[in-house]
Structures are given as C-alpha cells and as structure tokens.
Amino acid sequence: MIDKGTILVVDDDVFTHELLKAMLASKEYLLVSVLDGRQALKRALEIVPDLIILDVMMPDIDGFEVCRLIRANPVLNEVPIIMLTALDDPNSRTKGIEAGVDDFIPKPYDEIELTSRVQSILRLNRYRRLLAERQKFNWVIEQDSDGYVILDDEDRIEYLNPASRLLLDISTEIDTSSLTFFGYSSIDTPLRTSGSMEPMACDSKFIATLLDQTGHGQCSDPVDQSGGSANGLA
C-alpha cells in the first residue's frame, strides 16, 4: 500500500477513531490514533504527521490548548490542524482560529466533505513542503564553493551557480541561454575551465560538479526539478 500521508487523530471517543478510519480507509492514509491531548503531543513529536485531526472536548487538556502547544513547538508548528466541532458552535470556531486551527469539520460528519477537506489540506501541505525544500536546496547551491551547471538535452546551459561562473570565467552579465557546455557557443566563444571536466550524463539533464582550482572534484547526482534534492540535500 502506498502511504499518501500520515494523519494523527486525537479524540477521547473510540467510536470517532473507528468512524474516521472507515471514512478514510479507501484513501490509503496512515492513521495514528490517540485518546487525549498529552498523548497527542508526545506522539506528534515522534511521527511528525502530515495532518492532525483534533477534537475540541477532551478530559485532560482541551483541543484549543493542544493546538496552541503544537503551534508553539518548532518541530510541529507548521503541521495543519483540522478541528472537530459541533455544527452550531461558532464560539469554538473563533477560539480555534485564534489557537491556530486551519479548518473545521462539523459533527455529525459528512463523508464527502471530510475526505475532500483532508485531501485538499494534505495536497496543500505537500506543495508547501516541496517549495520549502526547493528553496533550501537553491540556497545551499548558491552558497556552495563547488560549481553546478544544469544542461538541457542539447547541452545548452540552463543554470550556473556563482561558483561555476567564477570557474568558467562567465560574467553575471552574460546570458548563458545561447552557450553550449561542450564545445563552442553560438558566437564561437569557447567556454573556459580552470581544470579538466569529468561530467556524468544522467538521462537528458544532469548537474556536473566542476573541478576546483586544484583540479580535484567529483560529479554529482541529477537534481529532481519537481522540488527534490541531490547529494542528500533536503
């Protein structure tokens, strides 16, 4: 079974856990259940879920306080939270928003509404994480002392980080879209390197790690342009 997301369900009513499990069973989510707020905080730190479904009324600490504690925790503060609340309870909604709740599901549950909201929030959270990972990766590459070059199918340069521009002696004012990495550019100007190159072709696109000024270095793995990472960068 493919895991499409981990959901932490927090409710002191065992029936609610069984009902949510039945409603979401076809979506291939991994559901983790706890019965009170203190267990919720401990379990959330252990698994860092993709979504928390949280009841308002619980015996030890209520859902609002659990939400506030989650938002105050640097590991969990961006995990989306759906709060289970009564249909005619506007006060709970107001308090929930103030505590940091992202969405509400009224009781009794409508299966279509429940699954739609869960899917939507998980999808948005996945996009947010991909964007954050890509921004982190881009920052690391921009600061790296090694040079990175992204080529297209015809060996034209799509991207150069600052270190590669320095090693190749290409000014930031030069548009590299017309330059090919192996051989000459469209204006017959050869690209110059300070040492030998040993690029490793990986399908149609790859990143070549340029050798440093001493002539030592190695090639890197391809970058997943959809938001993944290379060489263990995450």
C-alpha positions as CSV (number, residue, x, y, z in Angstrom):
1,M,0.0,0.0,0.0
2,I,1.3,3.5,-0.9
3,D,1.3,5.9,2.0
4,K,-0.4,9.1,0.9
5,G,0.1,10.9,4.2
6,T,0.2,10.3,8.0
7,I,-2.8,11.6,9.9
8,L,-2.8,11.9,13.7
9,V,-6.4,11.6,15.1
10,V,-6.9,13.0,18.6
11,D,-10.2,12.2,20.3
12,D,-11.2,10.6,23.6
13,D,-14.1,8.8,21.8
14,V,-13.0,5.4,20.4
15,F,-16.1,5.4,18.1
16,T,-14.8,8.6,16.4
17,H,-11.5,6.9,15.6
18,E,-13.3,3.9,14.1
19,L,-15.6,6.2,12.1
20,L,-12.8,8.3,10.7
21,K,-10.8,5.1,9.9
22,A,-13.8,3.7,7.9
23,M,-14.4,7.0,6.1
24,L,-10.7,7.4,5.1
25,A,-9.9,3.8,4.5
26,S,-10.0,3.9,0.7
27,K,-7.6,6.9,0.6
28,E,-4.6,4.9,1.8
29,Y,-3.7,7.2,4.6
30,L,-1.8,6.1,7.6
31,L,-4.0,6.9,10.6
32,V,-2.5,7.1,14.1
33,S,-4.9,7.4,17.0
34,V,-4.5,8.8,20.5
35,L,-7.1,9.4,23.1
36,D,-6.0,12.6,24.9
37,G,-4.1,15.8,24.4
38,R,-0.9,14.8,26.3
39,Q,-0.6,11.6,24.2
40,A,-1.2,13.7,21.1
41,L,1.8,16.0,21.8
42,K,4.1,13.1,22.5
43,R,3.0,11.0,19.5
44,A,3.1,14.0,17.2
45,L,6.8,14.7,18.1
46,E,7.5,11.0,17.4
47,I,5.9,10.8,13.9
48,V,5.6,14.5,12.8
49,P,2.3,13.8,11.0
50,D,1.2,15.4,7.7
51,L,-2.2,16.4,9.3
52,I,-3.7,16.4,12.8
53,I,-7.5,15.9,13.3
54,L,-8.3,17.2,16.7
55,D,-11.4,17.1,18.9
56,V,-12.4,20.1,20.9
57,M,-13.5,18.4,24.2
58,M,-11.1,16.1,25.9
59,P,-10.6,15.1,29.5
60,D,-7.1,16.4,30.4
61,I,-6.3,19.4,28.1
62,D,-8.8,20.5,25.5
63,G,-8.3,20.8,21.8
64,F,-7.6,24.6,21.9
65,E,-4.7,24.1,24.3
66,V,-3.3,21.2,22.3
67,C,-3.4,23.4,19.2
68,R,-1.6,26.3,21.0
69,L,1.1,23.9,22.2
70,I,1.6,22.5,18.7
71,R,1.9,25.9,17.2
72,A,4.4,26.9,19.9
73,N,6.6,23.8,19.0
74,P,9.2,24.5,16.3
75,V,9.0,20.9,15.1
76,L,5.2,20.8,14.8
77,N,4.2,24.4,14.3
78,E,3.5,24.1,10.5
79,V,1.6,20.8,10.7
80,P,-2.0,21.6,9.5
81,I,-4.8,21.0,12.1
82,I,-8.4,20.2,11.4
83,M,-10.7,20.6,14.5
84,L,-13.8,18.5,15.0
85,T,-16.6,20.8,16.3
86,A,-20.3,20.9,16.7
87,L,-22.3,22.3,13.8
88,D,-23.9,25.1,15.9
89,D,-20.8,26.1,17.8
90,P,-19.4,29.5,16.5
91,N,-17.5,30.1,19.7
92,S,-15.4,27.0,19.2
93,R,-14.6,28.1,15.7
94,T,-13.5,31.6,16.9
95,K,-11.3,30.1,19.6
96,G,-10.0,27.5,17.2
97,I,-8.9,30.2,14.7
98,E,-7.2,32.1,17.5
99,A,-5.4,29.0,18.6
100,G,-4.1,28.2,15.1
101,V,-6.6,25.8,13.6
102,D,-6.5,25.5,9.8
103,D,-10.0,24.1,9.1
104,F,-13.1,22.7,10.9
105,I,-15.2,19.6,10.3
106,P,-18.7,19.8,11.9
107,K,-20.4,16.9,13.7
108,P,-22.1,14.8,12.5
109,Y,-19.5,14.1,9.8
110,D,-20.3,14.1,6.1
111,E,-18.0,11.6,4.4
112,I,-17.7,13.5,1.1
113,E,-16.9,16.8,2.9
114,L,-14.5,15.1,5.3
115,T,-12.5,13.3,2.6
116,S,-12.5,16.4,0.4
117,R,-11.1,18.6,3.1
118,V,-8.5,16.1,4.2
119,Q,-7.3,15.6,0.6
120,S,-7.2,19.4,0.0
121,I,-5.2,20.2,3.1
122,L,-2.7,17.3,2.6
123,R,-2.2,18.4,-1.0
124,L,-1.5,22.0,0.0
125,N,0.8,20.9,2.8
126,R,2.8,18.7,0.4
127,Y,3.2,21.6,-2.0
128,R,4.4,23.8,0.8
129,R,6.9,21.3,1.9
130,L,8.2,20.8,-1.7
131,L,8.6,24.6,-2.1
132,A,10.4,24.8,1.3
133,E,12.8,22.0,0.3
134,R,13.5,23.5,-3.1
135,Q,14.2,26.9,-1.6
136,K,16.6,25.3,0.9
137,F,18.3,23.4,-1.8
138,N,18.6,26.5,-4.0
139,W,20.1,28.5,-1.1
140,V,22.7,25.8,-0.5
141,I,23.7,25.6,-4.2
142,E,24.0,29.3,-4.4
143,Q,26.4,29.4,-1.4
144,D,28.4,26.3,-2.3
145,S,32.1,26.7,-3.3
146,D,31.7,23.9,-5.8
147,G,30.3,24.8,-9.3
148,Y,27.0,23.4,-10.5
149,V,25.7,23.5,-14.1
150,I,22.3,22.4,-15.3
151,L,22.2,21.5,-19.0
152,D,19.3,20.8,-21.4
153,D,19.0,17.9,-23.9
154,E,21.3,19.8,-26.3
155,D,23.9,20.7,-23.7
156,R,22.8,24.3,-23.6
157,I,23.3,25.9,-20.2
158,E,20.1,26.3,-18.1
159,Y,21.7,27.3,-14.8
160,L,25.1,28.3,-13.4
161,N,25.6,28.9,-9.7
162,P,28.0,31.7,-8.7
163,A,31.0,29.3,-8.1
164,S,30.6,27.8,-11.6
165,R,30.5,31.3,-13.2
166,L,33.8,32.0,-11.4
167,L,35.4,28.8,-12.5
168,L,34.2,29.1,-16.1
169,D,35.0,32.8,-16.2
170,I,31.5,33.8,-17.2
171,S,30.3,37.2,-16.0
172,T,26.8,37.5,-14.4
173,E,26.1,40.0,-17.2
174,I,26.4,37.3,-19.9
175,D,23.2,35.5,-21.0
176,T,24.1,31.8,-20.9
177,S,21.0,30.6,-22.8
178,S,22.9,30.6,-26.1
179,L,26.0,28.9,-24.7
180,T,26.7,25.1,-25.0
181,F,28.7,23.5,-22.3
182,F,30.8,21.1,-24.5
183,G,32.4,23.0,-27.4
184,Y,31.6,26.5,-28.5
185,S,28.7,28.9,-28.1
186,S,26.6,30.4,-30.9
187,I,29.1,33.2,-31.1
188,D,32.1,30.9,-31.4
189,T,33.4,31.7,-27.9
190,P,34.8,28.6,-26.2
191,L,33.8,28.1,-22.5
192,R,37.0,28.1,-20.4
193,T,37.6,26.0,-17.3
194,S,40.4,26.1,-14.8
195,G,40.8,22.3,-14.9
196,S,39.6,19.2,-16.6
197,M,36.0,18.2,-16.5
198,E,34.5,14.8,-15.9
199,P,30.8,15.2,-16.2
200,M,28.4,12.3,-15.7
201,A,25.5,12.2,-18.1
202,C,22.2,11.2,-16.4
203,D,19.3,10.9,-18.9
204,S,18.6,14.2,-20.6
205,K,19.5,16.5,-17.8
206,F,22.3,16.4,-15.2
207,I,24.4,18.5,-12.9
208,A,28.1,18.5,-13.4
209,T,30.2,19.4,-10.4
210,L,33.1,21.5,-11.7
211,L,36.6,20.7,-10.5
212,D,38.0,23.3,-8.2
213,Q,41.2,25.3,-8.8
214,T,43.4,22.3,-7.7
215,G,41.7,20.1,-10.4
216,H,40.1,17.8,-7.8
217,G,36.4,17.2,-7.5
218,Q,33.6,14.8,-8.4
219,C,30.3,14.7,-10.3
220,S,27.0,15.0,-8.6
221,D,23.7,13.2,-9.0
222,P,20.9,14.8,-11.0
223,V,18.5,17.2,-9.4
224,D,14.8,16.5,-9.3
225,Q,13.4,19.7,-10.8
226,S,10.0,18.9,-9.2
227,G,11.4,20.0,-5.9
228,G,13.6,17.1,-4.8
229,S,17.3,17.3,-3.9
230,A,20.7,16.0,-4.9
231,N,23.6,14.5,-2.9
232,G,21.5,14.2,0.2
233,L,20.5,17.9,0.4
234,A,17.0,18.1,1.8
